[in-house]
């Protein structure tokens, strides 16, 4: 990320964005949805309190439309629907890539995420990306991966784990 908050979206994900945007044409940039909801904030292991935002999610238009549909399936007035609306719908921003395939994160988003000029990590997770500061990624995800692997039997392949039944 440069000093103006510009980040290059990986070329492969730009293709994914194009395919998931029914309004995209050759003369239009790719649209995407940024989500910086409270559900992405780190939790202090000692106090359990929420801290800084851990990451920012970058969704395809289609992927985000599916999230909105999933939220709409919850009963109107339910606490679950209200919380999901707050996490996903009120803490989002639609944007487009520029001609060079970059997005520009405003100062407020960079501050929320603790992102400064320099190294950031984009992690591709299907129809969305996660954007992390390199330091937060190492601390947060590194610890999760270590804990997960430590709980597996020695030499076990994570793909051999049983598949849980789908919810929803």
C-alpha positions as CSV (number, residue, x, y, z in Angstrom):
1,X,0.0,0.0,0.0
2,X,1.3,3.4,-0.9
3,X,1.0,6.6,1.1
4,X,-2.3,7.5,-0.6
5,X,-3.9,4.2,0.5
6,X,-3.8,2.6,-3.0
7,X,-3.6,-1.2,-3.1
8,X,-3.4,-3.3,-6.2
9,X,-6.1,-5.9,-6.4
10,X,-4.5,-9.2,-7.6
11,X,-5.2,-9.8,-11.3
12,X,-6.9,-13.1,-10.7
13,X,-9.3,-11.6,-8.2
14,X,-10.0,-8.8,-10.7
15,X,-11.2,-11.5,-13.1
16,X,-13.4,-12.9,-10.3
17,X,-14.8,-9.4,-9.7
18,X,-15.6,-9.0,-13.4
19,X,-17.4,-12.3,-13.6
20,X,-19.5,-11.5,-10.5
21,X,-20.6,-8.0,-11.6
22,X,-23.5,-8.0,-14.0
23,X,-22.9,-4.3,-14.8
24,X,-19.2,-4.7,-15.8
25,X,-18.2,-3.9,-19.4
26,X,-14.9,-3.4,-21.0
27,X,-15.1,0.3,-20.5
28,X,-16.1,0.1,-16.8
29,X,-14.0,-0.8,-13.7
30,X,-14.7,-3.7,-11.5
31,X,-17.1,-3.1,-8.6
32,X,-16.5,-4.6,-5.2
33,X,-17.9,-4.3,-1.7
34,X,-15.6,-3.6,1.3
35,X,-16.8,-4.8,4.7
36,X,-15.2,-3.6,7.9
37,X,-17.8,-4.8,10.3
38,X,-17.4,-5.2,14.1
39,X,-17.5,-9.0,13.6
40,X,-14.0,-8.6,12.1
41,X,-12.5,-7.0,15.2
42,X,-9.9,-8.7,17.3
43,X,-10.9,-10.0,20.7
44,X,-8.4,-9.5,23.6
45,X,-7.6,-13.0,24.9
46,X,-7.3,-11.9,28.5
47,X,-10.4,-9.6,28.8
48,X,-12.6,-10.9,26.0
49,X,-13.2,-7.3,24.9
50,X,-13.2,-6.3,21.3
51,X,-10.3,-4.3,20.1
52,X,-9.1,-3.0,16.8
53,X,-10.4,-4.3,13.5
54,X,-8.5,-7.3,12.5
55,X,-9.0,-7.2,8.7
56,X,-11.1,-5.8,5.9
57,X,-13.1,-8.1,3.6
58,X,-13.4,-7.4,-0.1
59,X,-16.4,-9.1,-1.6
60,X,-17.5,-9.7,-5.2
61,X,-20.9,-8.1,-6.0
62,X,-22.5,-11.6,-6.3
63,X,-20.9,-12.8,-3.1
64,X,-22.2,-9.8,-1.2
65,X,-25.7,-10.2,-2.8
66,X,-25.7,-13.7,-1.3
67,X,-24.9,-12.4,2.1
68,X,-27.8,-9.9,1.9
69,X,-30.1,-12.7,0.8
70,X,-29.0,-14.8,3.8
71,X,-29.6,-11.9,6.2
72,X,-33.1,-11.5,4.7
73,X,-34.0,-15.1,5.6
74,X,-33.9,-14.2,9.3
75,X,-37.2,-13.1,10.7
76,X,-37.9,-9.3,10.6
77,X,-37.3,-7.9,14.1
78,X,-35.1,-10.7,15.3
79,X,-31.9,-9.9,17.1
80,X,-29.9,-12.1,14.7
81,X,-31.2,-10.2,11.6
82,X,-30.5,-6.8,13.3
83,X,-26.9,-7.8,14.3
84,X,-26.2,-9.1,10.8
85,X,-27.5,-5.9,9.2
86,X,-25.3,-3.9,11.5
87,X,-22.2,-6.0,10.8
88,X,-22.7,-6.4,7.0
89,X,-25.0,-3.7,5.7
90,X,-24.1,-0.6,7.8
91,X,-20.4,-1.2,7.8
92,X,-19.8,-1.6,4.1
93,X,-18.6,0.5,1.2
94,X,-19.1,-0.1,-2.5
95,X,-16.2,0.9,-4.6
96,X,-14.6,0.4,-8.0
97,X,-11.0,-0.3,-9.1
98,X,-9.1,2.4,-10.9
99,X,-7.6,2.0,-14.4
100,X,-4.5,0.2,-12.9
101,X,-6.7,-2.3,-10.9
102,X,-6.2,-0.5,-7.6
103,X,-8.6,0.4,-4.8
104,X,-8.0,3.4,-2.6
105,X,-8.6,3.1,1.1
106,X,-9.6,6.3,2.8
107,X,-7.7,7.5,5.9
108,X,-10.6,6.4,8.2
109,X,-10.5,2.8,7.0
110,X,-6.7,2.7,7.1
111,X,-6.8,4.0,10.7
112,X,-9.5,1.4,11.7
113,X,-7.3,-1.4,10.4
114,X,-4.0,0.0,11.6
115,X,-2.8,0.0,8.0
116,X,0.1,2.2,7.2
117,X,2.1,2.6,4.1
118,X,3.9,-0.5,3.3
119,X,3.3,-4.2,3.7
120,X,-0.3,-5.5,3.7
121,X,-1.4,-9.1,3.1
122,X,-4.3,-10.1,0.9
123,X,-5.7,-13.5,1.5
124,X,-7.9,-15.0,-1.2
125,X,-10.9,-17.0,0.3
126,X,-13.1,-17.8,-2.7
127,X,-15.5,-14.9,-3.5
128,X,-13.8,-12.6,-1.1
129,X,-10.4,-11.4,0.0
130,X,-9.2,-10.4,3.5
131,X,-6.9,-7.5,3.7
132,X,-4.6,-7.4,6.8
133,X,-1.6,-5.4,8.0
134,X,1.3,-7.9,7.8
135,X,1.9,-7.6,11.6
136,X,-1.8,-8.3,12.5
137,X,-2.0,-11.2,10.1
138,X,1.1,-12.8,11.6
139,X,-0.2,-12.4,15.2
140,X,-3.9,-13.2,14.6
141,X,-3.9,-15.9,11.9
142,X,-0.5,-17.4,12.8
143,X,-1.8,-18.1,16.3
144,X,-5.0,-19.7,15.0
145,X,-3.1,-21.9,12.6
146,X,-0.7,-23.0,15.3
147,X,-3.6,-23.9,17.7
148,X,-5.5,-25.7,15.0
149,X,-2.5,-27.8,13.9
150,X,-1.5,-28.5,17.5
151,X,-5.0,-30.0,18.1
152,X,-4.6,-32.5,15.2
153,X,-3.2,-35.9,15.7
154,X,0.5,-36.0,14.7
155,X,0.9,-36.3,11.0
156,X,-2.8,-35.8,10.3
157,X,-3.9,-34.1,7.0
158,X,-6.5,-31.4,7.7
159,X,-8.4,-32.6,4.6
160,X,-9.1,-35.8,6.4
161,X,-11.2,-34.1,9.0
162,X,-14.9,-35.0,9.0
163,X,-17.2,-32.5,7.2
164,X,-19.8,-30.8,9.5
165,X,-23.4,-30.6,8.3
166,X,-24.2,-27.3,6.5
167,X,-26.2,-24.8,8.4
168,X,-28.8,-22.5,6.7
